[in-house]
Amino acid sequence: MEDNGIEEIRAKNFQKLIVKTSQNYSKEDYQIIYTTSFIPEEFEGSAYCVGDYYSEEGSNKSLKF
């Protein structure tokens, strides 16, 4: 999902709604893939976040040379 232009608080709230709604279903019934630069603090380091974190400023940039 492209999150440029969306308000950070709305992006984080949307993710919380996705998690809340998905808890009504068996984990074997679905897969949700959502990419964002706005991760709610309580999700960081949890099972909801997989893969690397990328940033232009940090040492882990999305485009490697």
mmCIF file as Biopython writes it, N, C-alpha, C and O atoms, coordinates in Angstrom:
data_model
#
loop_
_atom_site.group_PDB
_atom_site.id
_atom_site.type_symbol
_atom_site.label_atom_id
_atom_site.label_alt_id
_atom_site.label_comp_id
_atom_site.label_asym_id
_atom_site.label_entity_id
_atom_site.label_seq_id
_atom_site.pdbx_PDB_ins_code
_atom_site.Cartn_x
_atom_site.Cartn_y
_atom_site.Cartn_z
_atom_site.occupancy
_atom_site.B_iso_or_equiv
_atom_site.auth_seq_id
_atom_site.auth_asym_id
_atom_site.pdbx_PDB_model_num
ATOM 1   N N  . MET A ? 1  ? 0.857   -1.175  0.000  1.0 0.0 1  A 1 
ATOM 2   C CA . MET A ? 1  ? 0.000   0.000   0.000  1.0 0.0 1  A 1 
ATOM 3   C C  . MET A ? 1  ? 0.900   1.234   0.000  1.0 0.0 1  A 1 
ATOM 4   O O  . MET A ? 1  ? 1.869   1.306   0.755  1.0 0.0 1  A 1 
ATOM 5   N N  . GLU A ? 2  ? 0.585   2.157   -0.813 1.0 0.0 2  A 1 
ATOM 6   C CA . GLU A ? 2  ? 1.292   3.434   -0.834 1.0 0.0 2  A 1 
ATOM 7   C C  . GLU A ? 2  ? 0.724   4.309   0.266  1.0 0.0 2  A 1 
ATOM 8   O O  . GLU A ? 2  ? -0.467  4.620   0.253  1.0 0.0 2  A 1 
ATOM 9   N N  . ASP A ? 3  ? 1.552   4.711   1.215  1.0 0.0 3  A 1 
ATOM 10  C CA . ASP A ? 3  ? 1.027   5.516   2.314  1.0 0.0 3  A 1 
ATOM 11  C C  . ASP A ? 3  ? 1.480   6.972   2.259  1.0 0.0 3  A 1 
ATOM 12  O O  . ASP A ? 3  ? 1.311   7.713   3.227  1.0 0.0 3  A 1 
ATOM 13  N N  . ASN A ? 4  ? 2.053   7.381   1.136  1.0 0.0 4  A 1 
ATOM 14  C CA . ASN A ? 4  ? 2.340   8.809   0.973  1.0 0.0 4  A 1 
ATOM 15  C C  . ASN A ? 4  ? 1.028   9.551   0.818  1.0 0.0 4  A 1 
ATOM 16  O O  . ASN A ? 4  ? 0.197   9.172   -0.008 1.0 0.0 4  A 1 
ATOM 17  N N  . GLY A ? 5  ? 0.836   10.567  1.572  1.0 0.0 5  A 1 
ATOM 18  C CA . GLY A ? 5  ? -0.376  11.351  1.457  1.0 0.0 5  A 1 
ATOM 19  C C  . GLY A ? 5  ? -1.438  10.985  2.472  1.0 0.0 5  A 1 
ATOM 20  O O  . GLY A ? 5  ? -2.366  11.762  2.696  1.0 0.0 5  A 1 
ATOM 21  N N  . ILE A ? 6  ? -1.327  9.821   3.091  1.0 0.0 6  A 1 
ATOM 22  C CA . ILE A ? 6  ? -2.293  9.452   4.120  1.0 0.0 6  A 1 
ATOM 23  C C  . ILE A ? 6  ? -1.765  9.941   5.473  1.0 0.0 6  A 1 
ATOM 24  O O  . ILE A ? 6  ? -0.559  9.926   5.722  1.0 0.0 6  A 1 
ATOM 25  N N  . GLU A ? 7  ? -2.658  10.360  6.314  1.0 0.0 7  A 1 
ATOM 26  C CA . GLU A ? 7  ? -2.251  10.823  7.637  1.0 0.0 7  A 1 
ATOM 27  C C  . GLU A ? 7  ? -1.761  9.631   8.453  1.0 0.0 7  A 1 
ATOM 28  O O  . GLU A ? 7  ? -2.369  8.561   8.429  1.0 0.0 7  A 1 
ATOM 29  N N  . GLU A ? 8  ? -0.673  9.820   9.166  1.0 0.0 8  A 1 
ATOM 30  C CA . GLU A ? 8  ? -0.070  8.736   9.935  1.0 0.0 8  A 1 
ATOM 31  C C  . GLU A ? 8  ? -1.055  8.106   10.917 1.0 0.0 8  A 1 
ATOM 32  O O  . GLU A ? 8  ? -1.125  6.882   11.025 1.0 0.0 8  A 1 
ATOM 33  N N  . ILE A ? 9  ? -1.806  8.923   11.622 1.0 0.0 9  A 1 
ATOM 34  C CA . ILE A ? 9  ? -2.746  8.394   12.616 1.0 0.0 9  A 1 
ATOM 35  C C  . ILE A ? 9  ? -3.824  7.541   11.957 1.0 0.0 9  A 1 
ATOM 36  O O  . ILE A ? 9  ? -4.262  6.544   12.531 1.0 0.0 9  A 1 
ATOM 37  N N  . ARG A ? 10 ? -4.254  7.925   10.757 1.0 0.0 10 A 1 
ATOM 38  C CA . ARG A ? 10 ? -5.273  7.142   10.040 1.0 0.0 10 A 1 
ATOM 39  C C  . ARG A ? 10 ? -4.688  5.829   9.530  1.0 0.0 10 A 1 
ATOM 40  O O  . ARG A ? 10 ? -5.367  4.803   9.563  1.0 0.0 10 A 1 
ATOM 41  N N  . ALA A ? 11 ? -3.441  5.842   9.058  1.0 0.0 11 A 1 
ATOM 42  C CA . ALA A ? 11 ? -2.778  4.626   8.588  1.0 0.0 11 A 1 
ATOM 43  C C  . ALA A ? 11 ? -2.626  3.632   9.735  1.0 0.0 11 A 1 
ATOM 44  O O  . ALA A ? 11 ? -2.884  2.440   9.566  1.0 0.0 11 A 1 
ATOM 45  N N  . LYS A ? 12 ? -2.210  4.117   10.889 1.0 0.0 12 A 1 
ATOM 46  C CA . LYS A ? 12 ? -2.038  3.241   12.054 1.0 0.0 12 A 1 
ATOM 47  C C  . LYS A ? 12 ? -3.384  2.704   12.537 1.0 0.0 12 A 1 
ATOM 48  O O  . LYS A ? 12 ? -3.482  1.536   12.913 1.0 0.0 12 A 1 
ATOM 49  N N  . ASN A ? 13 ? -4.404  3.529   12.531 1.0 0.0 13 A 1 
ATOM 50  C CA . ASN A ? 13 ? -5.729  3.080   12.940 1.0 0.0 13 A 1 
ATOM 51  C C  . ASN A ? 13 ? -6.251  2.005   11.984 1.0 0.0 13 A 1 
ATOM 52  O O  . ASN A ? 13 ? -6.867  1.034   12.423 1.0 0.0 13 A 1 
ATOM 53  N N  . PHE A ? 14 ? -6.010  2.171   10.695 1.0 0.0 14 A 1 
ATOM 54  C CA . PHE A ? 14 ? -6.437  1.190   9.706  1.0 0.0 14 A 1 
ATOM 55  C C  . PHE A ? 14 ? -5.795  -0.168  9.986  1.0 0.0 14 A 1 
ATOM 56  O O  . PHE A ? 14 ? -6.463  -1.200  9.909  1.0 0.0 14 A 1 
ATOM 57  N N  . GLN A ? 15 ? -4.510  -0.170  10.307 1.0 0.0 15 A 1 
ATOM 58  C CA . GLN A ? 15 ? -3.819  -1.420  10.620 1.0 0.0 15 A 1 
ATOM 59  C C  . GLN A ? 15 ? -4.409  -2.082  11.862 1.0 0.0 15 A 1 
ATOM 60  O O  . GLN A ? 15 ? -4.563  -3.302  11.909 1.0 0.0 15 A 1 
ATOM 61  N N  . LYS A ? 16 ? -4.734  -1.279  12.852 1.0 0.0 16 A 1 
ATOM 62  C CA . LYS A ? 16 ? -5.339  -1.827  14.072 1.0 0.0 16 A 1 
ATOM 63  C C  . LYS A ? 16 ? -6.697  -2.443  13.765 1.0 0.0 16 A 1 
ATOM 64  O O  . LYS A ? 16 ? -7.059  -3.469  14.341 1.0 0.0 16 A 1 
ATOM 65  N N  . LEU A ? 17 ? -7.451  -1.823  12.861 1.0 0.0 17 A 1 
ATOM 66  C CA . LEU A ? 17 ? -8.745  -2.376  12.454 1.0 0.0 17 A 1 
ATOM 67  C C  . LEU A ? 17 ? -8.573  -3.687  11.685 1.0 0.0 17 A 1 
ATOM 68  O O  . LEU A ? 17 ? -9.363  -4.615  11.857 1.0 0.0 17 A 1 
ATOM 69  N N  . ILE A ? 18 ? -7.561  -3.765  10.852 1.0 0.0 18 A 1 
ATOM 70  C CA . ILE A ? 18 ? -7.279  -5.003  10.124 1.0 0.0 18 A 1 
ATOM 71  C C  . ILE A ? 18 ? -6.993  -6.134  11.109 1.0 0.0 18 A 1 
ATOM 72  O O  . ILE A ? 18 ? -7.537  -7.230  10.977 1.0 0.0 18 A 1 
ATOM 73  N N  . VAL A ? 19 ? -6.143  -5.868  12.092 1.0 0.0 19 A 1 
ATOM 74  C CA . VAL A ? 19 ? -5.797  -6.890  13.085 1.0 0.0 19 A 1 
ATOM 75  C C  . VAL A ? 19 ? -7.028  -7.299  13.885 1.0 0.0 19 A 1 
ATOM 76  O O  . VAL A ? 19 ? -7.270  -8.488  14.090 1.0 0.0 19 A 1 
ATOM 77  N N  . LYS A ? 20 ? -7.800  -6.325  14.333 1.0 0.0 20 A 1 
ATOM 78  C CA . LYS A ? 20 ? -8.993  -6.619  15.133 1.0 0.0 20 A 1 
ATOM 79  C C  . LYS A ? 20 ? -9.984  -7.466  14.342 1.0 0.0 20 A 1 
ATOM 80  O O  . LYS A ? 20 ? -10.523 -8.442  14.864 1.0 0.0 20 A 1 
ATOM 81  N N  . THR A ? 21 ? -10.224 -7.099  13.096 1.0 0.0 21 A 1 
ATOM 82  C CA . THR A ? 21 ? -11.166 -7.829  12.255 1.0 0.0 21 A 1 
ATOM 83  C C  . THR A ? 21 ? -10.656 -9.231  11.943 1.0 0.0 21 A 1 
ATOM 84  O O  . THR A ? 21 ? -11.430 -10.189 11.960 1.0 0.0 21 A 1 
ATOM 85  N N  . SER A ? 22 ? -9.378  -9.359  11.663 1.0 0.0 22 A 1 
ATOM 86  C CA . SER A ? 22 ? -8.820  -10.662 11.293 1.0 0.0 22 A 1 
ATOM 87  C C  . SER A ? 22 ? -8.853  -11.658 12.443 1.0 0.0 22 A 1 
ATOM 88  O O  . SER A ? 22 ? -8.811  -12.866 12.207 1.0 0.0 22 A 1 
ATOM 89  N N  . GLN A ? 23 ? -8.925  -11.187 13.665 1.0 0.0 23 A 1 
ATOM 90  C CA . GLN A ? 23 ? -8.961  -12.085 14.814 1.0 0.0 23 A 1 
ATOM 91  C C  . GLN A ? 23 ? -10.283 -12.856 14.897 1.0 0.0 23 A 1 
ATOM 92  O O  . GLN A ? 23 ? -10.411 -13.779 15.702 1.0 0.0 23 A 1 
ATOM 93  N N  . ASN A ? 24 ? -11.256 -12.486 14.079 1.0 0.0 24 A 1 
ATOM 94  C CA . ASN A ? 24 ? -12.524 -13.199 14.032 1.0 0.0 24 A 1 
ATOM 95  C C  . ASN A ? 24 ? -12.471 -14.442 13.150 1.0 0.0 24 A 1 
ATOM 96  O O  . ASN A ? 24 ? -13.456 -15.177 13.070 1.0 0.0 24 A 1 
ATOM 97  N N  . TYR A ? 25 ? -11.339 -14.694 12.484 1.0 0.0 25 A 1 
ATOM 98  C CA . TYR A ? 25 ? -11.223 -15.781 11.527 1.0 0.0 25 A 1 
ATOM 99  C C  . TYR A ? 25 ? -10.048 -16.684 11.878 1.0 0.0 25 A 1 
ATOM 100 O O  . TYR A ? 25 ? -9.087  -16.256 12.517 1.0 0.0 25 A 1 
ATOM 101 N N  . SER A ? 26 ? -10.141 -17.933 11.453 1.0 0.0 26 A 1 
ATOM 102 C CA . SER A ? 26 ? -9.055  -18.881 11.645 1.0 0.0 26 A 1 
ATOM 103 C C  . SER A ? 26 ? -7.845  -18.435 10.827 1.0 0.0 26 A 1 
ATOM 104 O O  . SER A ? 26 ? -8.001  -17.983 9.692  1.0 0.0 26 A 1 
ATOM 105 N N  . LYS A ? 27 ? -6.656  -18.556 11.383 1.0 0.0 27 A 1 
ATOM 106 C CA . LYS A ? 27 ? -5.442  -18.133 10.684 1.0 0.0 27 A 1 
ATOM 107 C C  . LYS A ? 27 ? -5.205  -18.919 9.396  1.0 0.0 27 A 1 
ATOM 108 O O  . LYS A ? 27 ? -4.516  -18.442 8.495  1.0 0.0 27 A 1 
ATOM 109 N N  . GLU A ? 28 ? -5.772  -20.114 9.310  1.0 0.0 28 A 1 
ATOM 110 C CA . GLU A ? 28 ? -5.588  -20.941 8.121  1.0 0.0 28 A 1 
ATOM 111 C C  . GLU A ? 28 ? -6.445  -20.481 6.945  1.0 0.0 28 A 1 
ATOM 112 O O  . GLU A ? 28 ? -6.266  -20.962 5.826  1.0 0.0 28 A 1 
ATOM 113 N N  . ASP A ? 29 ? -7.377  -19.551 7.186  1.0 0.0 29 A 1 
ATOM 114 C CA . ASP A ? 29 ? -8.322  -19.146 6.153  1.0 0.0 29 A 1 
ATOM 115 C C  . ASP A ? 29 ? -7.875  -17.955 5.304  1.0 0.0 29 A 1 
ATOM 116 O O  . ASP A ? 29 ? -8.517  -17.652 4.298  1.0 0.0 29 A 1 
ATOM 117 N N  . TYR A ? 30 ? -6.813  -17.286 5.676  1.0 0.0 30 A 1 
ATOM 118 C CA . TYR A ? 30 ? -6.466  -16.064 4.954  1.0 0.0 30 A 1 
ATOM 119 C C  . TYR A ? 30 ? -5.000  -15.704 5.133  1.0 0.0 30 A 1 
ATOM 120 O O  . TYR A ? 30 ? -4.307  -16.242 5.996  1.0 0.0 30 A 1 
ATOM 121 N N  . GLN A ? 31 ? -4.555  -14.795 4.309  1.0 0.0 31 A 1 
ATOM 122 C CA . GLN A ? 31 ? -3.243  -14.174 4.438  1.0 0.0 31 A 1 
ATOM 123 C C  . GLN A ? 31 ? -3.411  -12.704 4.083  1.0 0.0 31 A 1 
ATOM 124 O O  . GLN A ? 31 ? -4.042  -12.372 3.080  1.0 0.0 31 A 1 
ATOM 125 N N  . ILE A ? 32 ? -2.855  -11.837 4.893  1.0 0.0 32 A 1 
ATOM 126 C CA . ILE A ? 32 ? -2.909  -10.402 4.629  1.0 0.0 32 A 1 
ATOM 127 C C  . ILE A ? 32 ? -1.480  -9.899  4.486  1.0 0.0 32 A 1 
ATOM 128 O O  . ILE A ? 32 ? -0.638  -10.117 5.357  1.0 0.0 32 A 1 
ATOM 129 N N  . ILE A ? 33 ? -1.225  -9.227  3.379  1.0 0.0 33 A 1 
ATOM 130 C CA . ILE A ? 33 ? 0.086   -8.606  3.165  1.0 0.0 33 A 1 
ATOM 131 C C  . ILE A ? 33 ? -0.153  -7.109  3.046  1.0 0.0 33 A 1 
ATOM 132 O O  . ILE A ? 33 ? -0.897  -6.650  2.179  1.0 0.0 33 A 1 
ATOM 133 N N  . TYR A ? 34 ? 0.484   -6.363  3.922  1.0 0.0 34 A 1 
ATOM 134 C CA . TYR A ? 34 ? 0.285   -4.912  3.979  1.0 0.0 34 A 1 
ATOM 135 C C  . TYR A ? 34 ? 1.642   -4.286  4.229  1.0 0.0 34 A 1 
ATOM 136 O O  . TYR A ? 34 ? 2.320   -4.643  5.193  1.0 0.0 34 A 1 
ATOM 137 N N  . THR A ? 35 ? 2.043   -3.371  3.389  1.0 0.0 35 A 1 
ATOM 138 C CA . THR A ? 35 ? 3.323   -2.692  3.591  1.0 0.0 35 A 1 
ATOM 139 C C  . THR A ? 35 ? 3.065   -1.234  3.913  1.0 0.0 35 A 1 
ATOM 140 O O  . THR A ? 35 ? 2.155   -0.613  3.363  1.0 0.0 35 A 1 
ATOM 141 N N  . THR A ? 36 ? 3.868   -0.699  4.804  1.0 0.0 36 A 1 
ATOM 142 C CA . THR A ? 36 ? 3.690   0.685   5.229  1.0 0.0 36 A 1 
ATOM 143 C C  . THR A ? 36 ? 4.944   1.193   5.916  1.0 0.0 36 A 1 
ATOM 144 O O  . THR A ? 36 ? 5.765   0.411   6.395  1.0 0.0 36 A 1 
ATOM 145 N N  . SER A ? 37 ? 5.080   2.487   5.958  1.0 0.0 37 A 1 
ATOM 146 C CA . SER A ? 37 ? 6.155   3.088   6.755  1.0 0.0 37 A 1 
ATOM 147 C C  . SER A ? 37 ? 5.623   3.580   8.096  1.0 0.0 37 A 1 
ATOM 148 O O  . SER A ? 37 ? 6.388   4.052   8.938  1.0 0.0 37 A 1 
ATOM 149 N N  . PHE A ? 38 ? 4.309   3.469   8.291  1.0 0.0 38 A 1 
ATOM 150 C CA . PHE A ? 38 ? 3.681   3.893   9.541  1.0 0.0 38 A 1 
ATOM 151 C C  . PHE A ? 38 ? 3.231   2.666   10.330 1.0 0.0 38 A 1 
ATOM 152 O O  . PHE A ? 38 ? 2.120   2.176   10.128 1.0 0.0 38 A 1 
ATOM 153 N N  . ILE A ? 39 ? 4.071   2.173   11.212 1.0 0.0 39 A 1 
ATOM 154 C CA . ILE A ? 39 ? 3.758   0.987   11.993 1.0 0.0 39 A 1 
ATOM 155 C C  . ILE A ? 39 ? 3.368   1.414   13.404 1.0 0.0 39 A 1 
ATOM 156 O O  . ILE A ? 39 ? 4.116   2.138   14.059 1.0 0.0 39 A 1 
ATOM 157 N N  . PRO A ? 40 ? 2.193   0.969   13.881 1.0 0.0 40 A 1 
ATOM 158 C CA . PRO A ? 40 ? 1.836   1.300   15.266 1.0 0.0 40 A 1 
ATOM 159 C C  . PRO A ? 40 ? 2.900   0.771   16.227 1.0 0.0 40 A 1 
ATOM 160 O O  . PRO A ? 40 ? 3.404   -0.337  16.049 1.0 0.0 40 A 1 
ATOM 161 N N  . GLU A ? 41 ? 3.231   1.543   17.216 1.0 0.0 41 A 1 
ATOM 162 C CA . GLU A ? 41 ? 4.301   1.196   18.143 1.0 0.0 41 A 1 
ATOM 163 C C  . GLU A ? 41 ? 4.091   -0.180  18.768 1.0 0.0 41 A 1 
ATOM 164 O O  . GLU A ? 41 ? 5.051   -0.927  18.958 1.0 0.0 41 A 1 
ATOM 165 N N  . GLU A ? 42 ? 2.835   -0.524  19.091 1.0 0.0 42 A 1 
ATOM 166 C CA . GLU A ? 42 ? 2.579   -1.814  19.732 1.0 0.0 42 A 1 
ATOM 167 C C  . GLU A ? 42 ? 2.755   -3.001  18.782 1.0 0.0 42 A 1 
ATOM 168 O O  . GLU A ? 42 ? 2.796   -4.142  19.241 1.0 0.0 42 A 1 
ATOM 169 N N  . PHE A ? 43 ? 2.859   -2.767  17.492 1.0 0.0 43 A 1 
ATOM 170 C CA . PHE A ? 43 ? 3.073   -3.843  16.527 1.0 0.0 43 A 1 
ATOM 171 C C  . PHE A ? 43 ? 4.556   -4.062  16.229 1.0 0.0 43 A 1 
ATOM 172 O O  . PHE A ? 43 ? 4.932   -5.134  15.755 1.0 0.0 43 A 1 
ATOM 173 N N  . GLU A ? 44 ? 5.392   -3.080  16.495 1.0 0.0 44 A 1 
ATOM 174 C CA . GLU A ? 44 ? 6.808   -3.203  16.181 1.0 0.0 44 A 1 
ATOM 175 C C  . GLU A ? 44 ? 7.423   -4.358  16.967 1.0 0.0 44 A 1 
ATOM 176 O O  . GLU A ? 44 ? 7.240   -4.469  18.179 1.0 0.0 44 A 1 
ATOM 177 N N  . GLY A ? 45 ? 8.154   -5.215  16.255 1.0 0.0 45 A 1 
ATOM 178 C CA . GLY A ? 45 ? 8.795   -6.357  16.881 1.0 0.0 45 A 1 
ATOM 179 C C  . GLY A ? 45 ? 7.842   -7.505  17.191 1.0 0.0 45 A 1 
ATOM 180 O O  . GLY A ? 45 ? 8.237   -8.474  17.839 1.0 0.0 45 A 1 
ATOM 181 N N  . SER A ? 46 ? 6.606   -7.411  16.741 1.0 0.0 46 A 1 
ATOM 182 C CA . SER A ? 46 ? 5.617   -8.458  17.006 1.0 0.0 46 A 1 
ATOM 183 C C  . SER A ? 46 ? 5.499   -9.392  15.808 1.0 0.0 46 A 1 
ATOM 184 O O  . SER A ? 46 ? 6.161   -9.202  14.787 1.0 0.0 46 A 1 
ATOM 185 N N  . ALA A ? 47 ? 4.654   -10.397 15.947 1.0 0.0 47 A 1 
ATOM 186 C CA . ALA A ? 47 ? 4.410   -11.343 14.845 1.0 0.0 47 A 1 
ATOM 187 C C  . ALA A ? 47 ? 3.735   -10.666 13.663 1.0 0.0 47 A 1 
ATOM 188 O O  . ALA A ? 47 ? 3.708   -11.225 12.566 1.0 0.0 47 A 1 
ATOM 189 N N  . TYR A ? 48 ? 3.190   -9.467  13.868 1.0 0.0 48 A 1 
ATOM 190 C CA . TYR A ? 48 ? 2.539   -8.739  12.778 1.0 0.0 48 A 1 
ATOM 191 C C  . TYR A ? 48 ? 3.542   -8.098  11.824 1.0 0.0 48 A 1 
ATOM 192 O O  . TYR A ? 48 ? 3.183   -7.729  10.705 1.0 0.0 48 A 1 
ATOM 193 N N  . CYS A ? 49 ? 4.763   -7.966  12.243 1.0 0.0 49 A 1 
ATOM 194 C CA . CYS A ? 49 ? 5.791   -7.337  11.412 1.0 0.0 49 A 1 
ATOM 195 C C  . CYS A ? 49 ? 6.827   -8.379  11.011 1.0 0.0 49 A 1 
ATOM 196 O O  . CYS A ? 49 ? 7.494   -8.964  11.864 1.0 0.0 49 A 1 
ATOM 197 N N  . VAL A ? 50 ? 6.956   -8.601  9.727  1.0 0.0 50 A 1 
ATOM 198 C CA . VAL A ? 50 ? 7.953   -9.532  9.218  1.0 0.0 50 A 1 
ATOM 199 C C  . VAL A ? 50 ? 8.795   -8.811  8.175  1.0 0.0 50 A 1 
ATOM 200 O O  . VAL A ? 50 ? 8.339   -7.848  7.557  1.0 0.0 50 A 1 
ATOM 201 N N  . GLY A ? 51 ? 9.985   -9.264  7.987  1.0 0.0 51 A 1 
ATOM 202 C CA . GLY A ? 51 ? 10.867  -8.650  7.002  1.0 0.0 51 A 1 
ATOM 203 C C  . GLY A ? 51 ? 11.667  -7.510  7.604  1.0 0.0 51 A 1 
ATOM 204 O O  . GLY A ? 51 ? 11.567  -7.208  8.793  1.0 0.0 51 A 1 
ATOM 205 N N  . ASP A ? 52 ? 12.450  -6.897  6.761  1.0 0.0 52 A 1 
ATOM 206 C CA . ASP A ? 52 ? 13.341  -5.821  7.186  1.0 0.0 52 A 1 
ATOM 207 C C  . ASP A ? 52 ? 12.635  -4.480  7.203  1.0 0.0 52 A 1 
ATOM 208 O O  . ASP A ? 52 ? 11.642  -4.274  6.506  1.0 0.0 52 A 1 
ATOM 209 N N  . TYR A ? 53 ? 13.164  -3.570  8.010  1.0 0.0 53 A 1 
ATOM 210 C CA . TYR A ? 53 ? 12.727  -2.174  8.014  1.0 0.0 53 A 1 
ATOM 211 C C  . TYR A ? 53 ? 13.714  -1.398  7.148  1.0 0.0 53 A 1 
ATOM 212 O O  . TYR A ? 53 ? 14.927  -1.511  7.320  1.0 0.0 53 A 1 
ATOM 213 N N  . TYR A ? 54 ? 13.189  -0.619  6.228  1.0 0.0 54 A 1 
ATOM 214 C CA . TYR A ? 54 ? 14.029  0.152   5.315  1.0 0.0 54 A 1 
ATOM 215 C C  . TYR A ? 54 ? 13.812  1.641   5.528  1.0 0.0 54 A 1 
ATOM 216 O O  . TYR A ? 54 ? 12.707  2.079   5.844  1.0 0.0 54 A 1 
ATOM 217 N N  . SER A ? 55 ? 14.881  2.417   5.351  1.0 0.0 55 A 1 
ATOM 218 C CA . SER A ? 55 ? 14.767  3.872   5.418  1.0 0.0 55 A 1 
ATOM 219 C C  . SER A ? 55 ? 15.869  4.498   4.577  1.0 0.0 55 A 1 
ATOM 220 O O  . SER A ? 55 ? 16.918  3.896   4.348  1.0 0.0 55 A 1 
ATOM 221 N N  . GLU A ? 56 ? 15.613  5.695   4.131  1.0 0.0 56 A 1 
ATOM 222 C CA . GLU A ? 56 ? 16.633  6.426   3.375  1.0 0.0 56 A 1 
ATOM 223 C C  . GLU A ? 56 ? 17.777  6.864   4.285  1.0 0.0 56 A 1 
ATOM 224 O O  . GLU A ? 56 ? 18.934  6.910   3.865  1.0 0.0 56 A 1 
ATOM 225 N N  . GLU A ? 57 ? 17.446  7.184   5.528  1.0 0.0 57 A 1 
ATOM 226 C CA . GLU A ? 57 ? 18.441  7.713   6.446  1.0 0.0 57 A 1 
ATOM 227 C C  . GLU A ? 57 ? 19.301  6.627   7.085  1.0 0.0 57 A 1 
ATOM 228 O O  . GLU A ? 57 ? 20.479  6.857   7.359  1.0 0.0 57 A 1 
ATOM 229 N N  . GLY A ? 58 ? 18.735  5.460   7.323  1.0 0.0 58 A 1 
ATOM 230 C CA . GLY A ? 58 ? 19.426  4.396   8.041  1.0 0.0 58 A 1 
ATOM 231 C C  . GLY A ? 58 ? 20.396  3.625   7.177  1.0 0.0 58 A 1 
ATOM 232 O O  . GLY A ? 58 ? 20.593  3.931   6.001  1.0 0.0 58 A 1 
ATOM 233 N N  . SER A ? 59 ? 20.993  2.629   7.779  1.0 0.0 59 A 1 
ATOM 234 C CA . SER A ? 59 ? 21.971  1.817   7.060  1.0 0.0 59 A 1 
ATOM 235 C C  . SER A ? 59 ? 21.298  0.750   6.198  1.0 0.0 59 A 1 
ATOM 236 O O  . SER A ? 59 ? 21.954  0.151   5.346  1.0 0.0 59 A 1 
ATOM 237 N N  . ASN A ? 60 ? 20.001  0.500   6.401  1.0 0.0 60 A 1 
ATOM 238 C CA . ASN A ? 60 ? 19.292  -0.501  5.627  1.0 0.0 60 A 1 
ATOM 239 C C  . ASN A ? 60 ? 18.373  0.181   4.612  1.0 0.0 60 A 1 
ATOM 240 O O  . ASN A ? 60 ? 17.188  0.382   4.876  1.0 0.0 60 A 1 
ATOM 241 N N  . LYS A ? 61 ? 18.915  0.527   3.478  1.0 0.0 61 A 1 
ATOM 242 C CA . LYS A ? 61 ? 18.145  1.194   2.429  1.0 0.0 61 A 1 
ATOM 243 C C  . LYS A ? 61 ? 17.495  0.150   1.544  1.0 0.0 61 A 1 
ATOM 244 O O  . LYS A ? 61 ? 18.033  -0.942  1.365  1.0 0.0 61 A 1 
ATOM 245 N N  . SER A ? 62 ? 16.337  0.483   0.988  1.0 0.0 62 A 1 
ATOM 246 C CA . SER A ? 62 ? 15.607  -0.482  0.177  1.0 0.0 62 A 1 
ATOM 247 C C  . SER A ? 62 ? 16.327  -0.785  -1.135 1.0 0.0 62 A 1 
ATOM 248 O O  . SER A ? 62 ? 16.213  -1.892  -1.661 1.0 0.0 62 A 1 
ATOM 249 N N  . LEU A ? 63 ? 17.049  0.168   -1.657 1.0 0.0 63 A 1 
ATOM 250 C CA . LEU A ? 63 ? 17.823  -0.056  -2.867 1.0 0.0 63 A 1 
ATOM 251 C C  . LEU A ? 63 ? 19.282  -0.184  -2.493 1.0 0.0 63 A 1 
ATOM 252 O O  . LEU A ? 63 ? 19.886  0.750   -1.963 1.0 0.0 63 A 1 
ATOM 253 N N  . LYS A ? 64 ? 19.836  -1.329  -2.767 1.0 0.0 64 A 1 
ATOM 254 C CA . LYS A ? 64 ? 21.237  -1.606  -2.418 1.0 0.0 64 A 1 
ATOM 255 C C  . LYS A ? 64 ? 22.107  -1.423  -3.665 1.0 0.0 64 A 1 
ATOM 256 O O  . LYS A ? 64 ? 21.675  -1.704  -4.783 1.0 0.0 64 A 1 
ATOM 257 N N  . PHE A ? 65 ? 23.308  -0.958  -3.461 1.0 0.0 65 A 1 
ATOM 258 C CA . PHE A ? 65 ? 24.251  -0.774  -4.571 1.0 0.0 65 A 1 
ATOM 259 C C  . PHE A ? 65 ? 25.263  -1.880  -4.592 1.0 0.0 65 A 1 
ATOM 260 O O  . PHE A ? 65 ? 26.140  -1.897  -5.456 1.0 0.0 65 A 1 
#
